[in-house]
């Protein structure tokens, strides 16, 4: 379980770094105030960024506690079971169990 979590964290940090570089190089390339040589070097570095097996679509969302990927909620980073346990114990603020 720990290996999956560490692998997921490493993949997310690597993708985040690639996205930041992509934004910086793209903004330099599109800015006309820079020299042509600087803009051309940014374009070359932008085209050389590797996206093999490290794209946003290759990541799977997992629960923070149970590392379960099937019952993961998009709004929270918890699975359904863990979310219910945390709300019933009162660890998540401003949420209460409702009774009809």
Rosetta constraint file for C-alpha pairs under 8 A:
AtomPair CA 1 CA 5 HARMONIC 6.48 0.50
AtomPair CA 1 CA 67 HARMONIC 6.98 0.50
AtomPair CA 2 CA 6 HARMONIC 6.10 0.50
AtomPair CA 3 CA 7 HARMONIC 5.95 0.50
AtomPair CA 4 CA 8 HARMONIC 6.03 0.50
AtomPair CA 4 CA 67 HARMONIC 7.66 0.50
AtomPair CA 5 CA 9 HARMONIC 6.17 0.50
AtomPair CA 5 CA 67 HARMONIC 6.93 0.50
AtomPair CA 6 CA 10 HARMONIC 6.14 0.50
AtomPair CA 7 CA 11 HARMONIC 6.18 0.50
AtomPair CA 8 CA 12 HARMONIC 6.17 0.50
AtomPair CA 8 CA 59 HARMONIC 7.74 0.50
AtomPair CA 9 CA 13 HARMONIC 6.22 0.50
AtomPair CA 10 CA 14 HARMONIC 6.17 0.50
AtomPair CA 11 CA 15 HARMONIC 6.19 0.50
AtomPair CA 11 CA 54 HARMONIC 7.16 0.50
AtomPair CA 11 CA 59 HARMONIC 7.74 0.50
AtomPair CA 12 CA 16 HARMONIC 6.07 0.50
AtomPair CA 12 CA 59 HARMONIC 7.65 0.50
AtomPair CA 13 CA 17 HARMONIC 6.23 0.50
AtomPair CA 14 CA 18 HARMONIC 6.33 0.50
AtomPair CA 14 CA 54 HARMONIC 7.74 0.50
AtomPair CA 15 CA 19 HARMONIC 6.13 0.50
AtomPair CA 15 CA 54 HARMONIC 6.19 0.50
AtomPair CA 15 CA 55 HARMONIC 6.63 0.50
AtomPair CA 15 CA 56 HARMONIC 7.11 0.50
AtomPair CA 16 CA 20 HARMONIC 6.24 0.50
AtomPair CA 17 CA 21 HARMONIC 6.26 0.50
AtomPair CA 18 CA 22 HARMONIC 6.08 0.50
AtomPair CA 18 CA 49 HARMONIC 7.38 0.50
AtomPair CA 19 CA 23 HARMONIC 6.23 0.50
AtomPair CA 20 CA 24 HARMONIC 6.26 0.50
AtomPair CA 21 CA 25 HARMONIC 6.05 0.50
AtomPair CA 21 CA 46 HARMONIC 7.98 0.50
AtomPair CA 22 CA 26 HARMONIC 5.98 0.50
AtomPair CA 22 CA 46 HARMONIC 6.30 0.50
AtomPair CA 22 CA 49 HARMONIC 7.73 0.50
AtomPair CA 23 CA 27 HARMONIC 6.10 0.50
AtomPair CA 24 CA 28 HARMONIC 6.24 0.50
AtomPair CA 25 CA 29 HARMONIC 6.08 0.50
AtomPair CA 25 CA 42 HARMONIC 5.16 0.50
AtomPair CA 25 CA 43 HARMONIC 6.86 0.50
AtomPair CA 25 CA 45 HARMONIC 7.25 0.50
AtomPair CA 25 CA 46 HARMONIC 5.85 0.50
AtomPair CA 26 CA 30 HARMONIC 6.18 0.50
AtomPair CA 26 CA 42 HARMONIC 7.33 0.50
AtomPair CA 26 CA 43 HARMONIC 7.36 0.50
AtomPair CA 26 CA 46 HARMONIC 7.01 0.50
AtomPair CA 27 CA 31 HARMONIC 6.09 0.50
AtomPair CA 28 CA 34 HARMONIC 7.33 0.50
AtomPair CA 28 CA 38 HARMONIC 7.92 0.50
AtomPair CA 28 CA 39 HARMONIC 6.06 0.50
AtomPair CA 28 CA 42 HARMONIC 6.44 0.50
AtomPair CA 29 CA 38 HARMONIC 7.95 0.50
AtomPair CA 29 CA 39 HARMONIC 4.60 0.50
AtomPair CA 29 CA 40 HARMONIC 6.99 0.50
AtomPair CA 29 CA 42 HARMONIC 5.75 0.50
AtomPair CA 29 CA 43 HARMONIC 5.92 0.50
AtomPair CA 30 CA 39 HARMONIC 7.62 0.50
AtomPair CA 31 CA 39 HARMONIC 7.80 0.50
AtomPair CA 34 CA 38 HARMONIC 6.40 0.50
AtomPair CA 34 CA 39 HARMONIC 6.44 0.50
AtomPair CA 35 CA 39 HARMONIC 6.30 0.50
AtomPair CA 36 CA 40 HARMONIC 6.01 0.50
AtomPair CA 37 CA 41 HARMONIC 6.17 0.50
AtomPair CA 38 CA 42 HARMONIC 6.27 0.50
AtomPair CA 39 CA 43 HARMONIC 6.25 0.50
AtomPair CA 40 CA 44 HARMONIC 6.30 0.50
AtomPair CA 41 CA 45 HARMONIC 6.22 0.50
AtomPair CA 42 CA 46 HARMONIC 5.99 0.50
AtomPair CA 43 CA 47 HARMONIC 6.20 0.50
AtomPair CA 44 CA 48 HARMONIC 6.26 0.50
AtomPair CA 45 CA 49 HARMONIC 6.43 0.50
AtomPair CA 50 CA 54 HARMONIC 7.97 0.50
AtomPair CA 51 CA 55 HARMONIC 5.90 0.50
AtomPair CA 53 CA 58 HARMONIC 6.69 0.50
AtomPair CA 54 CA 58 HARMONIC 6.46 0.50
AtomPair CA 54 CA 59 HARMONIC 7.92 0.50
AtomPair CA 55 CA 59 HARMONIC 7.23 0.50
AtomPair CA 60 CA 69 HARMONIC 7.03 0.50
AtomPair CA 61 CA 69 HARMONIC 6.01 0.50
AtomPair CA 61 CA 72 HARMONIC 6.89 0.50
AtomPair CA 62 CA 67 HARMONIC 5.12 0.50
AtomPair CA 62 CA 68 HARMONIC 5.41 0.50
AtomPair CA 62 CA 69 HARMONIC 4.44 0.50
AtomPair CA 62 CA 70 HARMONIC 7.93 0.50
AtomPair CA 62 CA 72 HARMONIC 6.12 0.50
AtomPair CA 62 CA 77 HARMONIC 7.24 0.50
AtomPair CA 62 CA 78 HARMONIC 7.65 0.50
AtomPair CA 62 CA 79 HARMONIC 7.86 0.50
AtomPair CA 63 CA 67 HARMONIC 4.55 0.50
AtomPair CA 63 CA 68 HARMONIC 5.24 0.50
AtomPair CA 63 CA 69 HARMONIC 6.37 0.50
AtomPair CA 63 CA 72 HARMONIC 5.85 0.50
AtomPair CA 63 CA 77 HARMONIC 5.51 0.50
AtomPair CA 63 CA 78 HARMONIC 4.51 0.50
AtomPair CA 63 CA 79 HARMONIC 5.24 0.50
AtomPair CA 64 CA 77 HARMONIC 5.98 0.50
AtomPair CA 64 CA 78 HARMONIC 5.80 0.50
AtomPair CA 65 CA 78 HARMONIC 6.99 0.50
AtomPair CA 65 CA 82 HARMONIC 7.43 0.50
AtomPair CA 66 CA 79 HARMONIC 7.50 0.50
AtomPair CA 66 CA 82 HARMONIC 7.64 0.50
AtomPair CA 68 CA 72 HARMONIC 6.78 0.50
AtomPair CA 68 CA 79 HARMONIC 6.75 0.50
AtomPair CA 69 CA 79 HARMONIC 7.88 0.50
AtomPair CA 71 CA 79 HARMONIC 5.27 0.50
AtomPair CA 71 CA 80 HARMONIC 6.12 0.50
AtomPair CA 72 CA 77 HARMONIC 7.07 0.50
AtomPair CA 72 CA 78 HARMONIC 6.07 0.50
AtomPair CA 72 CA 79 HARMONIC 4.40 0.50
AtomPair CA 72 CA 80 HARMONIC 6.67 0.50
AtomPair CA 73 CA 77 HARMONIC 6.44 0.50
AtomPair CA 73 CA 78 HARMONIC 6.24 0.50
AtomPair CA 73 CA 79 HARMONIC 5.86 0.50
AtomPair CA 73 CA 80 HARMONIC 6.80 0.50
AtomPair CA 78 CA 82 HARMONIC 6.11 0.50
AtomPair CA 78 CA 83 HARMONIC 5.74 0.50
AtomPair CA 79 CA 83 HARMONIC 6.05 0.50
AtomPair CA 80 CA 84 HARMONIC 6.27 0.50
AtomPair CA 81 CA 85 HARMONIC 6.32 0.50
AtomPair CA 82 CA 86 HARMONIC 6.15 0.50
AtomPair CA 83 CA 87 HARMONIC 6.21 0.50
AtomPair CA 84 CA 88 HARMONIC 6.07 0.50
AtomPair CA 85 CA 89 HARMONIC 6.18 0.50
AtomPair CA 86 CA 90 HARMONIC 6.16 0.50
AtomPair CA 86 CA 91 HARMONIC 5.33 0.50
AtomPair CA 86 CA 92 HARMONIC 6.09 0.50
AtomPair CA 87 CA 91 HARMONIC 6.14 0.50
AtomPair CA 87 CA 92 HARMONIC 5.54 0.50
AtomPair CA 87 CA 95 HARMONIC 6.17 0.50
AtomPair CA 87 CA 96 HARMONIC 6.40 0.50
AtomPair CA 87 CA 97 HARMONIC 7.09 0.50
AtomPair CA 88 CA 96 HARMONIC 7.05 0.50
AtomPair CA 88 CA 97 HARMONIC 6.43 0.50
AtomPair CA 90 CA 95 HARMONIC 7.43 0.50
AtomPair CA 90 CA 96 HARMONIC 7.33 0.50
